[in-house]
Amino acid sequence: MFAKLVQTTVFFLDVLTGAINPTLAAPLKLAAAKQGLTTGTFTPGVGTTFADMTEPSFTGYSQSATIVWGAPLNETDGSETSLSPANLFRATAVTTPQTITGGFVTDGVAAPNCGILGSYKLPQTIPIQNPGDGFSAVIGWNMGGSNASSYAQINQ
């Protein structure tokens, strides 16, 4: 299944090159990005913060390791999209039932002080309760800041 990833900021060329953007309190670093999941209701969009979302607490969950982005792929609009590796999110023990509603990409700073670079809502929720329940997620990040080309690909 695919979900549209809504970038929280459109300054990704600056982020990728490490340039300082004067409109941000601190430069965001795509190079340190991590992926996480959400439960409950939230609305992805510009200005989405970590406080707007609730991370799951199932046994075995943690945000991904720092994302090592793949080589950029050329899009038909002339922009480039890089892919994350598949990040596996899977319960390792029986847990209180939880419903995954979406996910996010952070700047790598520890929660709750992390910046949200982008977030997505799943077109259908994913239940997590038993050992082995879960999925993998690949982020396709458009380097030109195009929300039209950024996505999350979910494989159960």
C-alpha positions in Angstrom: 0.0 0.0 0.0 1.2 3.6 -0.6 0.6 6.7 1.5 1.3 10.2 0.5 4.2 11.7 2.6 3.5 15.3 3.4 6.8 17.2 3.9 6.7 19.5 6.9 9.1 21.9 5.3 10.1 22.6 1.6 13.7 23.4 2.4 15.1 20.0 1.5 17.9 21.2 -0.9 19.2 23.3 2.0 18.7 20.4 4.4 20.5 17.9 2.1 23.5 20.2 1.6 23.5 21.3 5.2 22.9 25.0 4.3 21.5 27.0 7.2 18.0 28.3 6.6 17.5 31.5 8.5 13.7 30.8 8.9 14.5 27.7 11.1 15.6 27.9 14.7 18.1 25.2 13.9 19.0 23.6 10.5 17.2 20.4 9.9 19.5 17.5 9.0 18.1 14.9 6.5 21.3 13.0 6.9 20.4 12.1 10.5 16.7 11.3 9.7 14.9 8.4 11.4 11.5 6.9 10.7 8.8 6.2 13.3 5.1 5.2 13.5 1.9 6.8 14.9 -1.3 5.5 16.5 -4.4 7.6 16.9 -5.6 10.6 15.0 -3.4 13.3 13.5 -3.3 15.4 10.4 -0.1 15.4 8.3 0.9 18.9 7.1 3.2 21.8 7.2 3.8 22.6 10.9 3.1 19.0 12.2 5.1 18.4 15.3 6.0 15.4 17.4 3.5 16.5 20.0 0.7 16.1 17.4 1.3 12.3 17.2 1.4 9.3 19.5 4.1 6.7 19.0 3.1 3.0 19.6 4.3 1.1 22.6 4.2 -2.5 21.4 7.0 -4.7 22.4 9.7 -4.5 19.8 8.9 -1.0 18.5 11.5 1.7 18.2 12.2 4.4 15.6 14.5 3.2 12.8 18.2 3.5 12.8 19.5 6.6 11.0 18.3 6.4 7.4 20.9 5.8 4.8 19.3 7.3 1.7 19.7 5.6 -1.7 21.0 7.3 -4.8 18.5 9.8 -6.2 16.1 8.6 -8.9 15.1 11.0 -11.7 11.4 11.9 -11.7 9.4 12.9 -14.8 9.1 16.5 -13.5 12.9 16.8 -13.4 13.2 16.4 -9.6 14.9 13.6 -7.8 13.6 11.1 -5.2 15.7 9.1 -2.8 14.5 5.9 -1.2 15.2 4.7 2.4 15.9 1.1 3.0 12.9 -1.0 4.2 12.5 -0.4 7.9 10.9 -3.3 9.7 8.4 -2.6 12.5 7.3 -5.9 14.1 5.9 -6.9 17.5 8.2 -9.4 19.3 5.8 -10.4 22.0 2.1 -10.4 22.8 1.1 -6.8 23.4 -1.9 -4.6 24.2 -3.7 -4.2 20.8 -2.6 -1.1 19.0 -3.6 0.3 15.6 -1.0 1.9 13.4 -2.5 4.9 11.6 0.6 6.5 10.0 4.2 7.4 10.3 6.8 10.1 10.2 10.4 11.1 9.5 12.3 13.0 12.1 15.5 15.0 12.0 17.2 12.4 14.2 17.1 14.5 17.5 15.8 12.5 20.4 12.0 12.7 21.1 10.2 14.8 22.2 12.5 17.5 20.9 12.8 16.1 17.4 11.7 18.0 14.3 9.2 16.3 12.0 10.5 16.4 8.4 7.4 14.7 7.0 4.5 12.5 8.0 1.8 10.3 6.4 -1.5 8.6 7.2 -2.1 5.1 6.1 -5.0 4.5 3.7 -6.0 1.6 5.9 -4.9 1.0 9.5 -2.6 -1.9 10.6 -3.4 -3.8 13.8 -0.5 -4.9 16.0 -1.1 -7.4 18.9 0.7 -10.7 18.4 4.4 -11.7 17.9 5.2 -11.2 14.3 2.5 -8.6 13.6 4.0 -5.8 11.6 5.2 -4.5 8.3 8.1 -2.8 6.6 8.0 0.8 5.3 10.1 2.5 2.6 10.2 6.2 2.3 10.5 7.9 -1.1 11.7 11.4 -0.4 11.5 14.0 -3.2 14.6 16.2 -2.9 12.9 19.1 -4.6 10.4 19.4 -1.7 7.5 18.1 -3.9 4.8 16.6 -1.8 3.3 15.2 -5.0 6.3 12.8 -5.4 7.0 11.9 -1.7 5.5 8.7 -0.4 5.6 5.8 2.1 5.4 2.3 0.7 4.0 -0.2 3.2 4.6 -4.0 2.8 2.8 -6.4 5.2 
